[in-house]
Amino acid sequence: ELAMSTKPADKVVYGEESRKYRRTVYTHKEWVEHRSADRFLKNLSTLPTSGIYKNLAKEVVATTLVATCVVVYNCIVGGYTDFDGNAHPALTTALSIAGLPLVPFTLVTPSLGLLLVFRTNTSYTRWDEARKAWGLNIN
């Protein structure tokens, strides 16, 4: 059975403060189950109740709503082509299509790529140092 703190869950606001009450200790059997190949479907089904989603739900919903509104607006103003390849004309031509220029994305992409590489290398270095220190402790 997973070892958890006995503090009542309803007394702790979900977030970083409650992390210490969510620590788990796995047995080998639980670890094998946790790392199983079919964990994707289980994790997908628990997405709405996950802590990360609870903390980011407002941002995810807002981004989804804005994106949906832009797509619907562009379909109304600029027309669209459905999945069968049939072109549908715009309902109105009085407004212009919403869009962003590509130049800022083109200029920023290499910088973001390098930043991602440096962060990945840094995290791997930290993990490797921790692994070596743990190896010294247990050997």
MODELLER restraints for C-alpha pairs under 7 A, 6 or more apart:
rsr = mdl.restraints
at = mdl.atoms
rsr.add(forms.Gaussian(group=physical.xy_distance, feature=features.Distance(at['CA:2:A'], at['CA:24:A']), mean=5.88, stdev=0.5))
rsr.add(forms.Gaussian(group=physical.xy_distance, feature=features.Distance(at['CA:2:A'], at['CA:25:A']), mean=5.84, stdev=0.5))
rsr.add(forms.Gaussian(group=physical.xy_distance, feature=features.Distance(at['CA:2:A'], at['CA:26:A']), mean=6.37, stdev=0.5))
rsr.add(forms.Gaussian(group=physical.xy_distance, feature=features.Distance(at['CA:3:A'], at['CA:24:A']), mean=5.58, stdev=0.5))
rsr.add(forms.Gaussian(group=physical.xy_distance, feature=features.Distance(at['CA:3:A'], at['CA:25:A']), mean=5.63, stdev=0.5))
rsr.add(forms.Gaussian(group=physical.xy_distance, feature=features.Distance(at['CA:4:A'], at['CA:21:A']), mean=6.53, stdev=0.5))
rsr.add(forms.Gaussian(group=physical.xy_distance, feature=features.Distance(at['CA:4:A'], at['CA:22:A']), mean=6.42, stdev=0.5))
rsr.add(forms.Gaussian(group=physical.xy_distance, feature=features.Distance(at['CA:4:A'], at['CA:23:A']), mean=6.32, stdev=0.5))
rsr.add(forms.Gaussian(group=physical.xy_distance, feature=features.Distance(at['CA:4:A'], at['CA:24:A']), mean=5.90, stdev=0.5))
rsr.add(forms.Gaussian(group=physical.xy_distance, feature=features.Distance(at['CA:5:A'], at['CA:21:A']), mean=5.21, stdev=0.5))
rsr.add(forms.Gaussian(group=physical.xy_distance, feature=features.Distance(at['CA:7:A'], at['CA:21:A']), mean=6.97, stdev=0.5))
rsr.add(forms.Gaussian(group=physical.xy_distance, feature=features.Distance(at['CA:12:A'], at['CA:18:A']), mean=5.98, stdev=0.5))
rsr.add(forms.Gaussian(group=physical.xy_distance, feature=features.Distance(at['CA:47:A'], at['CA:53:A']), mean=6.80, stdev=0.5))
rsr.add(forms.Gaussian(group=physical.xy_distance, feature=features.Distance(at['CA:70:A'], at['CA:98:A']), mean=6.98, stdev=0.5))
rsr.add(forms.Gaussian(group=physical.xy_distance, feature=features.Distance(at['CA:74:A'], at['CA:97:A']), mean=5.51, stdev=0.5))
rsr.add(forms.Gaussian(group=physical.xy_distance, feature=features.Distance(at['CA:74:A'], at['CA:98:A']), mean=6.39, stdev=0.5))
rsr.add(forms.Gaussian(group=physical.xy_distance, feature=features.Distance(at['CA:75:A'], at['CA:90:A']), mean=6.84, stdev=0.5))
rsr.add(forms.Gaussian(group=physical.xy_distance, feature=features.Distance(at['CA:76:A'], at['CA:90:A']), mean=5.41, stdev=0.5))
rsr.add(forms.Gaussian(group=physical.xy_distance, feature=features.Distance(at['CA:76:A'], at['CA:91:A']), mean=5.38, stdev=0.5))
rsr.add(forms.Gaussian(group=physical.xy_distance, feature=features.Distance(at['CA:76:A'], at['CA:92:A']), mean=6.78, stdev=0.5))
rsr.add(forms.Gaussian(group=physical.xy_distance, feature=features.Distance(at['CA:77:A'], at['CA:90:A']), mean=5.13, stdev=0.5))
rsr.add(forms.Gaussian(group=physical.xy_distance, feature=features.Distance(at['CA:77:A'], at['CA:91:A']), mean=6.15, stdev=0.5))
rsr.add(forms.Gaussian(group=physical.xy_distance, feature=features.Distance(at['CA:77:A'], at['CA:92:A']), mean=5.44, stdev=0.5))
rsr.add(forms.Gaussian(group=physical.xy_distance, feature=features.Distance(at['CA:77:A'], at['CA:93:A']), mean=6.01, stdev=0.5))
rsr.add(forms.Gaussian(group=physical.xy_distance, feature=features.Distance(at['CA:77:A'], at['CA:95:A']), mean=6.30, stdev=0.5))
rsr.add(forms.Gaussian(group=physical.xy_distance, feature=features.Distance(at['CA:77:A'], at['CA:96:A']), mean=6.71, stdev=0.5))
rsr.add(forms.Gaussian(group=physical.xy_distance, feature=features.Distance(at['CA:77:A'], at['CA:97:A']), mean=6.11, stdev=0.5))
rsr.add(forms.Gaussian(group=physical.xy_distance, feature=features.Distance(at['CA:78:A'], at['CA:90:A']), mean=4.88, stdev=0.5))
rsr.add(forms.Gaussian(group=physical.xy_distance, feature=features.Distance(at['CA:78:A'], at['CA:97:A']), mean=6.07, stdev=0.5))
rsr.add(forms.Gaussian(group=physical.xy_distance, feature=features.Distance(at['CA:79:A'], at['CA:88:A']), mean=5.45, stdev=0.5))
rsr.add(forms.Gaussian(group=physical.xy_distance, feature=features.Distance(at['CA:79:A'], at['CA:89:A']), mean=4.54, stdev=0.5))
rsr.add(forms.Gaussian(group=physical.xy_distance, feature=features.Distance(at['CA:79:A'], at['CA:90:A']), mean=3.88, stdev=0.5))
rsr.add(forms.Gaussian(group=physical.xy_distance, feature=features.Distance(at['CA:80:A'], at['CA:87:A']), mean=5.93, stdev=0.5))
rsr.add(forms.Gaussian(group=physical.xy_distance, feature=features.Distance(at['CA:80:A'], at['CA:88:A']), mean=5.34, stdev=0.5))
rsr.add(forms.Gaussian(group=physical.xy_distance, feature=features.Distance(at['CA:80:A'], at['CA:89:A']), mean=6.82, stdev=0.5))
rsr.add(forms.Gaussian(group=physical.xy_distance, feature=features.Distance(at['CA:81:A'], at['CA:87:A']), mean=4.27, stdev=0.5))
rsr.add(forms.Gaussian(group=physical.xy_distance, feature=features.Distance(at['CA:81:A'], at['CA:88:A']), mean=5.91, stdev=0.5))
